[in-house]
């Protein structure tokens, strides 16, 4: 990283990026990993996210794995 005066103030390393990602995703906090396997059709992820939100469950991110089983998609909210 450089400041507006073009002086180097920090070197961004992989370790620094991973540490920042860990902080943003709250990986230090205990939690669970949920996998929902569903048909690979448009709108399925939105229905899943809406159902989770309706229950007041907090989550950080959603990972969609497209090639799980033939015709299926896995969501990790």
HELIX and SHEET records of a PDB file:
HELIX    1   1 UNK A   14  UNK A   24  1                                  11    
HELIX    2   2 UNK A   44  UNK A   54  1                                  11    
SHEET    1   A 3 UNK A  36  UNK A  39  0                                        
SHEET    2   A 3 UNK A  72  UNK A  76 -1                                        
SHEET    3   A 3 UNK A  63  UNK A  65 -1                                        
END                                                                             
